[in-house]
Amino acid sequence: PGGEQLSASMLTTSGANAVVDWVRVELRDPISPSTIIAVRSAIITRSGQVLSTTGTPLRINVPAGSYHVALRHRNHLGVMTASPVQLAAAPTAIDLRSTATATYGTQAQRVAGQTRLMWSGEVVRDGWVLYTGGGNDRDPILQAIGGTVPTNVVDGYAPSDVNMDGLVKYTGGRNDRDPILANIGGTVPTSSRVEQLP
C-alpha cells in the first residue's frame, strides 16, 4: 500500500530466513477493530518472521499506543490479535504462531501441534474458504490451469497456488485443491471457513 519494493539482495537469502512471500500488516483501532489506522506491506520468511523489505524489524509510522495488529496474505484468511498490543519506538514481538497469543474471533487459525497457522485456500478474496457453491475457491484453480484438462500444471506466482510451491495443480500429489477441502473440515464439501476479522 505504500509502494514498498523488495531489495534484490533479500532474494539471495536461503534457509530459515529465506523470503517466502508478501504480507500486509494492519494496525487497527483499539476500541473499534474494524477501523484500520495504518497499513504496511512486508515480507514473511520461511521461519515465519514478518520483516521490512530490507530484512529489518517492520516499522509503521504511528504514534505510540495500543493497536490491534492484523496480518493478511494473498490466499490465506487474515488473523488479528484479540486484544490491543502496546506499540512504541522499540520493536515489539508478536508471535501469532504461538498458542499463547490470543486471536480475534473463533477458530481464527489452524492449529498444527503447538503452532498456529493462517487458514489457506482463500483464492477468491472474499473472506471465505469455500470448496463448492457460488464464489468457491476451487474453481479458480481449474480455470488457472486452462479449465478443461484437470491434470495440467501451470507455474508462477498466483493466488490459486494455495500450497505456495510455485505450481498451480488441480489434481495429483501436492495439488492446490485438497488443502481447501481440508481447511473447511475435510469431510463435508459444502462446509466453509470464514475469516475472523471484523
C-alpha positions in Angstrom: 0.0 0.0 0.0 2.9 2.4 0.5 4.8 1.5 -2.7 7.2 -0.9 -0.9 9.7 -2.7 -3.0 11.8 -5.7 -2.1 15.5 -5.3 -2.1 17.0 -7.7 -4.6 19.6 -8.8 -2.1 16.7 -10.2 0.0 16.1 -12.9 -2.6 19.5 -14.4 -2.2 18.9 -15.4 1.4 18.4 -19.1 1.9 17.4 -21.3 4.9 15.0 -20.2 7.6 15.4 -16.5 6.7 14.5 -17.0 3.0 11.7 -14.8 1.8 8.5 -16.7 1.2 6.0 -14.0 0.2 4.5 -10.6 0.7 2.1 -10.0 3.6 0.0 -7.0 4.7 0.3 -5.7 8.3 -2.6 -3.6 9.6 -2.8 -1.6 12.8 -6.4 -1.3 13.9 -8.2 0.9 16.4 -8.1 -0.5 19.9 -11.8 0.3 20.5 -13.2 -0.3 17.1 -11.0 -3.0 15.5 -12.8 -2.8 12.1 -11.2 0.7 11.7 -7.8 0.4 10.0 -5.3 3.1 11.2 -2.2 2.2 9.2 -1.1 -0.4 6.7 2.3 -1.6 5.6 3.4 -4.3 3.1 6.1 -6.6 4.5 7.8 -9.9 3.8 7.4 -13.2 5.6 10.3 -15.6 5.9 10.4 -19.4 5.9 10.6 -19.3 9.7 7.5 -17.1 10.0 9.2 -13.8 10.7 7.5 -10.7 9.3 10.1 -8.1 8.3 10.6 -4.9 6.4 11.6 -5.2 2.7 15.3 -4.7 3.8 15.1 -7.5 6.4 15.0 -5.3 9.4 12.1 -5.2 12.0 9.0 -3.7 10.5 8.3 -0.1 11.4 4.9 1.6 10.9 4.8 5.4 11.4 2.1 5.8 14.0 2.0 7.4 17.5 3.0 5.1 20.3 -0.1 3.5 21.7 -2.3 0.3 21.7 -3.4 -1.2 18.4 -4.9 -4.5 17.3 -2.4 -6.0 14.8 -3.8 -7.8 11.8 -1.9 -9.9 9.3 -3.1 -10.7 5.8 -1.8 -12.8 2.9 -2.8 -13.2 -0.7 -4.5 -16.6 -0.3 -5.0 -17.1 3.4 -7.7 -15.8 5.8 -6.4 -12.8 7.8 -5.8 -13.0 11.5 -5.7 -10.3 14.2 -4.7 -10.1 17.9 -7.6 -10.5 20.2 -6.5 -7.6 22.4 -4.8 -4.3 21.5 -1.0 -4.5 21.7 1.1 -1.7 23.2 3.5 -0.4 20.4 6.3 2.2 20.9 9.6 3.1 19.3 11.3 -0.1 20.4 10.4 -3.2 18.4 7.6 -5.3 19.9 7.5 -9.1 19.1 4.0 -10.5 18.4 4.1 -14.3 17.8 0.9 -15.2 16.0 2.2 -18.7 15.7 2.1 -19.3 19.4 -1.0 -20.8 21.0 -0.3 -18.4 23.9 -1.2 -15.4 21.6 -5.0 -14.9 21.6 -6.5 -14.1 18.3 -9.7 -12.3 17.4 -12.8 -14.4 16.8 -13.4 -18.2 16.9 -11.0 -20.7 15.3 -9.2 -17.8 13.6 -6.2 -20.0 12.9 -5.4 -23.6 12.1 -3.5 -25.4 14.9 -0.8 -27.9 14.0 0.8 -29.3 17.1 1.9 -26.3 19.2 1.9 -23.9 16.2 -0.9 -21.8 14.9 -1.1 -21.1 11.1 -3.3 -19.0 8.9 -6.1 -20.8 7.1 -5.0 -21.3 3.5 -7.3 -21.5 0.5 -8.8 -18.1 0.1 -8.3 -17.9 -3.7 -11.3 -15.6 -4.2 -10.6 -12.6 -1.9 -14.0 -12.5 -0.1 -13.2 -13.6 3.5 -14.4 -17.2 3.0 -12.8 -20.5 2.1 -15.4 -22.5 0.1 -15.0 -25.8 -1.8 -18.3 -25.8 -3.5 -21.1 -23.4 -4.5 -21.0 -19.9 -6.0 -17.8 -18.0 -5.5 -15.9 -21.1 -4.3 -12.1 -21.2 -4.1 -11.7 -24.5 -6.0 -13.0 -23.4 -9.5 -10.4 -20.7 -10.0 -7.6 -23.4 -9.6 -9.2 -25.3 -12.5 -9.5 -22.1 -14.5 -5.9 -21.1 -13.9 -4.7 -24.4 -15.5 -6.9 -23.9 -18.6 -10.3 -25.1 -17.4 -10.6 -28.3 -19.4 -7.7 -30.7 -18.6 -7.6 -31.2 -14.8 -4.1 -32.7 -15.0 -2.5 -29.5 -16.5 0.0 -27.7 -14.3 0.9 -24.0 -14.5 3.9 -22.4 -12.8 4.2 -19.0 -11.4 3.1 -16.6 -8.7 -0.7 -16.9 -8.4 -3.5 -16.7 -5.8 -4.5 -20.2 -7.0 -1.2 -21.6 -5.8 -2.7 -22.5 -2.4 0.3 -24.6 -1.1 2.8 -21.9 -2.3 5.1 -24.3 -4.2 5.2 -22.2 -7.4 2.8 -24.5 -9.2 -0.9 -24.5 -9.8 -2.2 -28.0 -9.8 -5.8 -29.3 -9.7 -5.2 -33.0 -9.3 -2.3 -35.3 -8.3 0.1 -35.1 -5.4 0.6 -31.7 -3.7 -2.4 -30.2 -5.6 -3.9 -26.9 -4.6 -7.5 -28.2 -4.3 -7.1 -30.6 -1.4 -5.9 -28.0 1.2 -9.2 -26.1 0.6 -11.2 -29.2 1.5 -9.0 -30.0 4.5 -9.3 -26.4 5.8 -13.2 -26.5 5.7 -13.2 -29.7 7.7 -12.3 -32.4 5.2 -15.5 -34.4 5.0 -18.4 -32.2 4.1 -17.6 -30.3 0.9 -20.4 -27.8 1.5 -18.8 -26.6 4.8 -17.0 -23.3 4.8 -14.4 -21.4 6.8 -14.9 -17.7 7.4 -12.3 -15.0 8.2 -12.5 -13.7 11.7 -11.5 -10.1 11.0 -14.2 -7.5 11.9 
